[in-house]
Amino acid sequence: MPRSAPTRDGRLELRATKEEKRLLAAAAAYERLDVTTFIMRQVLPAAQEVIERNERIVLSGRDTARVLELLENPPKPTAALLAAARAFREQTGQ
């Protein structure tokens, strides 16, 4: 059974000059799309890339090795860390 397209029920407002609107409409027409679909096809991949670029941490080889080393051989907790854990347990009752 074919899947139906998701319903677009959210609304965005976009201000454009007459020339920008004409340009978008012409480009959409060449692609045989409505303006909304044309804009969404262009903008969503760019938005996903921005999000991925800002939410992903890329480590160098050296940093990756250091993180793995620390995971395999964690350092002993410092006095400050033990005090923070104790304070947290007291505040939360855990």
BADOLUM-443317 format. One record per residue: x, y, z of N, C-alpha, C, O in turn. Coordinates in nm, 2 decimals, decimal comma. Example, Ala and Ser with C-alpha at 12.3 -4.5 7.8 and 13.67 -1.06 7.14 Angstrom:
# BADOLUM-443317
pt nu=1,32&nv=-0,57&nw=0,78&cau=1,23&cav=-0,45&caw=0,78&cu=1,32&cv=-0,33&cw=0,78&ou=1,42&ov=-0,33&ow=0,85
pt nu=1,28&nv=-0,22&nw=0,71&cau=1,37&cav=-0,11&caw=0,71&cu=1,29&cv=0,00&cw=0,79&ou=1,34&ov=0,11&ow=0,80
# end
This chain:
# BADOLUM-443317
pt nu=0,08&nv=-0,12&nw=0,00&cau=0,00&cav=0,00&caw=0,00&cu=0,09&cv=0,12&cw=0,00&ou=0,18&ov=0,13&ow=0,08
pt nu=0,06&nv=0,22&nw=-0,09&cau=0,15&cav=0,34&caw=-0,09&cu=0,13&cv=0,43&cw=0,03&ou=0,02&ov=0,44&ow=0,09
pt nu=0,24&nv=0,48&nw=0,08&cau=0,24&cav=0,57&caw=0,19&cu=0,19&cv=0,71&cw=0,15&ou=0,24&ov=0,76&ow=0,05
pt nu=0,11&nv=0,77&nw=0,23&cau=0,07&cav=0,91&caw=0,20&cu=0,17&cv=1,01&cw=0,25&ou=0,24&ov=0,98&ow=0,35
pt nu=0,18&nv=1,12&nw=0,18&cau=0,28&cav=1,22&caw=0,22&cu=0,23&cv=1,28&cw=0,36&ou=0,11&ov=1,30&ow=0,38
pt nu=0,33&nv=1,32&nw=0,44&cau=0,29&cav=1,38&caw=0,57&cu=0,22&cv=1,51&cw=0,55&ou=0,25&ov=1,59&ow=0,45
pt nu=0,12&nv=1,54&nw=0,63&cau=0,04&cav=1,66&caw=0,62&cu=0,12&cv=1,78&cw=0,67&ou=0,18&ov=1,77&ow=0,79
pt nu=0,14&nv=1,88&nw=0,60&cau=0,20&cav=2,00&caw=0,64&cu=0,10&cv=2,09&cw=0,71&ou=0,03&ov=2,16&ow=0,64
pt nu=0,09&nv=2,09&nw=0,84&cau=0,00&cav=2,17&caw=0,91&cu=0,06&cv=2,28&cw=0,99&ou=-0,01&ov=2,37&ow=1,04
pt nu=0,19&nv=2,28&nw=1,00&cau=0,26&cav=2,39&caw=1,06&cu=0,27&cv=2,51&cw=0,96&ou=0,27&ov=2,49&ow=0,84
pt nu=0,29&nv=2,62&nw=1,02&cau=0,29&cav=2,74&caw=0,93&cu=0,41&cv=2,83&cw=0,96&ou=0,44&ov=2,85&ow=1,07
pt nu=0,48&nv=2,87&nw=0,85&cau=0,59&cav=2,97&caw=0,86&cu=0,55&cv=3,09&cw=0,78&ou=0,48&ov=3,08&ow=0,68
pt nu=0,59&nv=3,20&nw=0,83&cau=0,57&cav=3,32&caw=0,75&cu=0,71&cv=3,36&cw=0,69&ou=0,81&ov=3,36&ow=0,76
pt nu=0,71&nv=3,40&nw=0,57&cau=0,84&cav=3,44&caw=0,50&cu=0,81&cv=3,57&cw=0,43&ou=0,72&ov=3,58&ow=0,35
pt nu=0,89&nv=3,67&nw=0,46&cau=0,89&cav=3,80&caw=0,39&cu=0,99&cv=3,79&cw=0,27&ou=1,10&ov=3,75&ow=0,29
pt nu=0,94&nv=3,84&nw=0,16&cau=1,03&cav=3,84&caw=0,04&cu=1,00&cv=3,96&cw=-0,04&ou=0,88&ov=4,01&ow=-0,04
pt nu=1,10&nv=4,01&nw=-0,11&cau=1,07&cav=4,12&caw=-0,21&cu=0,99&cv=4,06&cw=-0,32&ou=0,98&ov=3,94&ow=-0,34
pt nu=0,93&nv=4,15&nw=-0,40&cau=0,86&cav=4,10&caw=-0,52&cu=0,95&cv=4,02&cw=-0,62&ou=0,91&ov=3,92&ow=-0,67
pt nu=1,08&nv=4,07&nw=-0,63&cau=1,17&cav=4,00&caw=-0,72&cu=1,21&cv=3,86&cw=-0,66&ou=1,22&ov=3,77&ow=-0,74
pt nu=1,23&nv=3,85&nw=-0,53&cau=1,26&cav=3,72&caw=-0,47&cu=1,14&cv=3,63&cw=-0,49&ou=1,16&ov=3,51&ow=-0,52
pt nu=1,02&nv=3,68&nw=-0,47&cau=0,90&cav=3,59&caw=-0,48&cu=0,89&cv=3,55&cw=-0,63&ou=0,86&ov=3,43&ow=-0,65
pt nu=0,91&nv=3,64&nw=-0,72&cau=0,91&cav=3,60&caw=-0,86&cu=1,01&cv=3,50&cw=-0,90&ou=0,98&ov=3,40&ow=-0,97
pt nu=1,13&nv=3,51&nw=-0,84&cau=1,24&cav=3,42&caw=-0,87&cu=1,21&cv=3,28&cw=-0,81&ou=1,23&ov=3,18&ow=-0,88
pt nu=1,16&nv=3,28&nw=-0,69&cau=1,12&cav=3,15&caw=-0,63&cu=1,01&cv=3,08&cw=-0,71&ou=1,01&ov=2,96&ow=-0,73
pt nu=0,91&nv=3,16&nw=-0,75&cau=0,80&cav=3,10&caw=-0,83&cu=0,84&cv=3,05&cw=-0,96&ou=0,80&ov=2,94&ow=-1,00
pt nu=0,93&nv=3,12&nw=-1,03&cau=0,99&cav=3,07&caw=-1,15&cu=1,07&cv=2,95&cw=-1,14&ou=1,05&ov=2,85&ow=-1,22
pt nu=1,15&nv=2,94&nw=-1,04&cau=1,23&cav=2,82&caw=-1,01&cu=1,14&cv=2,70&cw=-0,98&ou=1,17&ov=2,59&ow=-1,03
pt nu=1,04&nv=2,72&nw=-0,90&cau=0,95&cav=2,62&caw=-0,86&cu=0,88&cv=2,57&cw=-0,99&ou=0,86&ov=2,45&ow=-1,00
pt nu=0,84&nv=2,66&nw=-1,07&cau=0,77&cav=2,62&caw=-1,19&cu=0,85&cv=2,53&cw=-1,28&ou=0,81&ov=2,43&ow=-1,34
pt nu=0,98&nv=2,57&nw=-1,30&cau=1,07&cav=2,49&caw=-1,38&cu=1,09&cv=2,35&cw=-1,32&ou=1,11&ov=2,25&ow=-1,40
pt nu=1,08&nv=2,34&nw=-1,19&cau=1,09&cav=2,20&caw=-1,13&cu=0,95&cv=2,13&cw=-1,12&ou=0,94&ov=2,02&ow=-1,07
pt nu=0,85&nv=2,20&nw=-1,17&cau=0,71&cav=2,15&caw=-1,16&cu=0,67&cv=2,12&cw=-1,02&ou=0,61&ov=2,02&ow=-0,99
pt nu=0,70&nv=2,22&nw=-0,93&cau=0,67&cav=2,21&caw=-0,79&cu=0,59&cv=2,33&cw=-0,75&ou=0,61&ov=2,44&ow=-0,81
pt nu=0,52&nv=2,32&nw=-0,64&cau=0,47&cav=2,45&caw=-0,58&cu=0,58&cv=2,51&cw=-0,50&ou=0,68&ov=2,45&ow=-0,47
pt nu=0,57&nv=2,64&nw=-0,47&cau=0,67&cav=2,72&caw=-0,41&cu=0,71&cv=2,66&cw=-0,27&ou=0,83&ov=2,65&ow=-0,24
pt nu=0,61&nv=2,62&nw=-0,20&cau=0,64&cav=2,56&caw=-0,06&cu=0,73&cv=2,44&cw=-0,08&ou=0,83&ov=2,42&ow=-0,01
pt nu=0,69&nv=2,34&nw=-0,17&cau=0,77&cav=2,22&caw=-0,18&cu=0,91&cv=2,26&cw=-0,23&ou=1,01&ov=2,20&ow=-0,19
pt nu=0,92&nv=2,35&nw=-0,33&cau=1,05&cav=2,39&caw=-0,38&cu=1,14&cv=2,44&cw=-0,27&ou=1,26&ov=2,40&ow=-0,25
pt nu=1,09&nv=2,53&nw=-0,18&cau=1,16&cav=2,59&caw=-0,07&cu=1,20&cv=2,48&cw=0,03&ou=1,32&ov=2,48&ow=0,07
pt nu=1,11&nv=2,40&nw=0,06&cau=1,14&cav=2,29&caw=0,16&cu=1,25&cv=2,20&cw=0,11&ou=1,33&ov=2,16&ow=0,19
pt nu=1,24&nv=2,16&nw=-0,01&cau=1,35&cav=2,07&caw=-0,07&cu=1,48&cv=2,13&cw=-0,07&ou=1,58&ov=2,06&ow=-0,05
pt nu=1,49&nv=2,27&nw=-0,08&cau=1,62&cav=2,33&caw=-0,08&cu=1,67&cv=2,36&cw=0,06&ou=1,79&ov=2,35&ow=0,09
pt nu=1,58&nv=2,40&nw=0,15&cau=1,62&cav=2,45&caw=0,28&cu=1,64&cv=2,33&cw=0,39&ou=1,73&ov=2,34&ow=0,47
pt nu=1,56&nv=2,23&nw=0,38&cau=1,57&cav=2,13&caw=0,48&cu=1,71&cv=2,06&cw=0,49&ou=1,76&ov=2,04&ow=0,60
pt nu=1,77&nv=2,02&nw=0,37&cau=1,90&cav=1,96&caw=0,38&cu=2,00&cv=2,06&cw=0,44&ou=2,09&ov=2,02&ow=0,51
pt nu=1,99&nv=2,19&nw=0,41&cau=2,09&cav=2,28&caw=0,46&cu=2,07&cv=2,29&cw=0,61&ou=2,16&ov=2,30&ow=0,69
pt nu=1,94&nv=2,29&nw=0,66&cau=1,91&cav=2,30&caw=0,80&cu=1,97&cv=2,18&cw=0,87&ou=2,03&ov=2,19&ow=0,98
pt nu=1,95&nv=2,06&nw=0,81&cau=2,01&cav=1,94&caw=0,88&cu=2,16&cv=1,94&cw=0,88&ou=2,22&ov=1,90&ow=0,98
pt nu=2,22&nv=2,00&nw=0,78&cau=2,37&cav=2,00&caw=0,79&cu=2,42&cv=2,10&cw=0,90&ou=2,51&ov=2,07&ow=0,97
pt nu=2,35&nv=2,21&nw=0,91&cau=2,38&cav=2,31&caw=1,02&cu=2,37&cv=2,24&cw=1,15&ou=2,46&ov=2,26&ow=1,24
pt nu=2,26&nv=2,17&nw=1,18&cau=2,24&cav=2,10&caw=1,30&cu=2,35&cv=2,00&cw=1,33&ou=2,41&ov=1,99&ow=1,44
pt nu=2,37&nv=1,91&nw=1,23&cau=2,48&cav=1,81&caw=1,25&cu=2,61&cv=1,87&cw=1,27&ou=2,69&ov=1,82&ow=1,36
pt nu=2,65&nv=1,98&nw=1,20&cau=2,78&cav=2,04&caw=1,22&cu=2,79&cv=2,10&cw=1,36&ou=2,90&ov=2,10&ow=1,42
pt nu=2,68&nv=2,15&nw=1,42&cau=2,69&cav=2,21&caw=1,55&cu=2,66&cv=2,11&cw=1,67&ou=2,70&ov=2,14&ow=1,78
pt nu=2,61&nv=1,99&nw=1,64&cau=2,58&cav=1,90&caw=1,75&cu=2,68&cv=1,78&cw=1,75&ou=2,68&ov=1,70&ow=1,84
pt nu=2,77&nv=1,77&nw=1,65&cau=2,86&cav=1,66&caw=1,65&cu=3,00&cv=1,71&cw=1,69&ou=3,04&ov=1,82&ow=1,65
pt nu=3,06&nv=1,62&nw=1,77&cau=3,20&cav=1,65&caw=1,81&cu=3,29&cv=1,56&cw=1,73&ou=3,28&ov=1,44&ow=1,73
pt nu=3,39&nv=1,62&nw=1,66&cau=3,48&cav=1,55&caw=1,58&cu=3,62&cv=1,55&cw=1,65&ou=3,67&ov=1,66&ow=1,67
pt nu=3,67&nv=1,44&nw=1,69&cau=3,80&cav=1,43&caw=1,76&cu=3,91&cv=1,40&cw=1,67&ou=3,89&ov=1,33&ow=1,57
pt nu=4,03&nv=1,45&nw=1,70&cau=4,15&cav=1,41&caw=1,62&cu=4,18&cv=1,27&cw=1,66&ou=4,13&ov=1,22&ow=1,76
pt nu=4,27&nv=1,21&nw=1,59&cau=4,32&cav=1,07&caw=1,63&cu=4,38&cv=1,07&cw=1,77&ou=4,35&ov=0,98&ow=1,84
pt nu=4,46&nv=1,17&nw=1,80&cau=4,52&cav=1,18&caw=1,93&cu=4,41&cv=1,19&cw=2,04&ou=4,42&ov=1,12&ow=2,14
pt nu=4,31&nv=1,28&nw=2,02&cau=4,21&cav=1,30&caw=2,12&cu=4,12&cv=1,17&cw=2,13&ou=4,08&ov=1,14&ow=2,24
pt nu=4,10&nv=1,10&nw=2,02&cau=4,02&cav=0,98&caw=2,03&cu=4,09&cv=0,88&cw=2,11&ou=4,03&ov=0,81&ow=2,20
pt nu=4,22&nv=0,86&nw=2,09&cau=4,30&cav=0,77&caw=2,17&cu=4,30&cv=0,80&cw=2,32&ou=4,29&ov=0,72&ow=2,40
pt nu=4,31&nv=0,93&nw=2,35&cau=4,30&cav=0,98&caw=2,49&cu=4,17&cv=0,94&cw=2,55&ou=4,17&ov=0,89&ow=2,67
pt nu=4,06&nv=0,97&nw=2,49&cau=3,93&cav=0,94&caw=2,54&cu=3,92&cv=0,79&cw=2,57&ou=3,87&ov=0,75&ow=2,67
pt nu=3,96&nv=0,71&nw=2,47&cau=3,95&cav=0,56&caw=2,49&cu=4,04&cv=0,52&cw=2,60&ou=4,00&ov=0,43&ow=2,68
pt nu=4,15&nv=0,57&nw=2,62&cau=4,24&cav=0,54&caw=2,73&cu=4,18&cv=0,57&cw=2,86&ou=4,18&ov=0,49&ow=2,95
pt nu=4,12&nv=0,69&nw=2,87&cau=4,05&cav=0,73&caw=2,99&cu=3,93&cv=0,64&cw=3,02&ou=3,90&ov=0,62&ow=3,14
pt nu=3,86&nv=0,60&nw=2,92&cau=3,74&cav=0,51&caw=2,94&cu=3,79&cv=0,37&cw=3,00&ou=3,73&ov=0,31&ow=3,08
pt nu=3,90&nv=0,32&nw=2,94&cau=3,96&cav=0,19&caw=2,98&cu=4,03&cv=0,20&cw=3,12&ou=4,02&ov=0,10&ow=3,19
pt nu=4,09&nv=0,31&nw=3,14&cau=4,17&cav=0,33&caw=3,27&cu=4,13&cv=0,46&cw=3,33&ou=4,21&ov=0,56&ow=3,33
pt nu=4,01&nv=0,47&nw=3,39&cau=3,97&cav=0,60&caw=3,44&cu=4,06&cv=0,65&cw=3,56&ou=4,11&ov=0,56&ow=3,64
pt nu=4,09&nv=0,78&nw=3,57&cau=4,17&cav=0,82&caw=3,69&cu=4,09&cv=0,81&cw=3,82&ou=3,97&ov=0,81&ow=3,82
pt nu=4,16&nv=0,81&nw=3,93&cau=4,09&cav=0,81&caw=4,06&cu=4,02&cv=0,94&cw=4,08&ou=4,07&ov=1,04&ow=4,03
pt nu=3,91&nv=0,94&nw=4,15&cau=3,84&cav=1,07&caw=4,17&cu=3,92&cv=1,16&cw=4,25&ou=3,98&ov=1,12&ow=4,35
pt nu=3,91&nv=1,29&nw=4,22&cau=3,98&cav=1,39&caw=4,30&cu=3,89&cv=1,42&cw=4,42&ou=3,78&ov=1,39&ow=4,43
pt nu=3,95&nv=1,50&nw=4,52&cau=3,88&cav=1,54&caw=4,64&cu=3,76&cv=1,63&cw=4,60&ou=3,65&ov=1,61&ow=4,66
pt nu=3,78&nv=1,71&nw=4,50&cau=3,67&cav=1,80&caw=4,46&cu=3,56&cv=1,72&cw=4,40&ou=3,44&ov=1,75&ow=4,42
pt nu=3,58&nv=1,62&nw=4,32&cau=3,48&cav=1,53&caw=4,26&cu=3,41&cv=1,46&cw=4,37&ou=3,28&ov=1,45&ow=4,37
pt nu=3,48&nv=1,40&nw=4,47&cau=3,42&cav=1,33&caw=4,58&cu=3,33&cv=1,42&cw=4,66&ou=3,22&ov=1,38&ow=4,70
pt nu=3,37&nv=1,55&nw=4,68&cau=3,29&cav=1,65&caw=4,76&cu=3,17&cv=1,68&cw=4,68&ou=3,06&ov=1,70&ow=4,74
pt nu=3,18&nv=1,69&nw=4,55&cau=3,06&cav=1,73&caw=4,46&cu=2,96&cv=1,61&cw=4,47&ou=2,84&ov=1,64&ow=4,47
pt nu=3,01&nv=1,49&nw=4,46&cau=2,92&cav=1,37&caw=4,47&cu=2,85&cv=1,36&cw=4,60&ou=2,73&ov=1,33&ow=4,61
pt nu=2,92&nv=1,39&nw=4,71&cau=2,86&cav=1,39&caw=4,84&cu=2,76&cv=1,50&cw=4,85&ou=2,65&ov=1,47&ow=4,90
pt nu=2,79&nv=1,62&nw=4,80&cau=2,69&cav=1,73&caw=4,81&cu=2,56&cv=1,69&cw=4,72&ou=2,45&ov=1,73&ow=4,76
pt nu=2,58&nv=1,63&nw=4,61&cau=2,47&cav=1,59&caw=4,53&cu=2,38&cv=1,49&cw=4,60&ou=2,26&ov=1,50&ow=4,59
pt nu=2,44&nv=1,39&nw=4,66&cau=2,37&cav=1,29&caw=4,73&cu=2,29&cv=1,36&cw=4,85&ou=2,17&ov=1,32&ow=4,87
pt nu=2,35&nv=1,45&nw=4,92&cau=2,28&cav=1,52&caw=5,03&cu=2,16&cv=1,60&cw=4,98&ou=2,05&ov=1,60&ow=5,04
pt nu=2,18&nv=1,67&nw=4,86&cau=2,07&cav=1,75&caw=4,81&cu=1,96&cv=1,67&cw=4,75&ou=1,84&ov=1,71&ow=4,76
pt nu=1,99&nv=1,56&nw=4,69&cau=1,89&cav=1,48&caw=4,62&cu=1,84&cv=1,36&cw=4,70&ou=1,74&ov=1,30&ow=4,67
pt nu=1,91&nv=1,33&nw=4,81&cau=1,87&cav=1,21&caw=4,89&cu=1,90&cv=1,08&cw=4,83&ou=1,85&ov=0,98&ow=4,86
pt nu=1,99&nv=1,08&nw=4,73&cau=2,03&cav=0,96&caw=4,66&cu=2,16&cv=0,90&cw=4,72&ou=2,20&ov=0,80&ow=4,67
# end
